[in-house]
Amino acid sequence: DPDALAASAGLRPVGSGRVACPFGYADGASALRGLLSTGAFDEAVRATDPSQVEKEIEEALAPYVRPDGTVWMPNVFRYVLTRTP
């Protein structure tokens, strides 16, 4: 909960919300490159065969591939506005 996190840091939440922020890619290859470029999979790539990591990501993306080949993953960005005490 962003509001609770901000409050625990000594800030006073004055507003919060959610914004739709989907991840959209032209195709599976673009999605794979985009996700690998985030660094979120670096440790997995170091720990195992990079082709295995790519295979796992491709399998995880399968439900998000549209009939035209684009990849569309819904995502919600949560934010909180605060003031200092």
Sequence and secondary structure as in RCSB ss.txt:
>XXXX:A:sequence
DPDALAASAGLRPVGSGRVACPFGYADGASALRGLLSTGAFDEAVRATDPSQVEKEIEEALAPYVRPDGTVWMPN
VFRYVLTRTP
>XXXX:A:secstr
 HHHHHHHTT EEEEEEEEE  EEESSHHHHHHHHHTTSTTHHHHHHS HHHHHHHHHHHHGGGB TTS EEE  
EEEEEEEE  
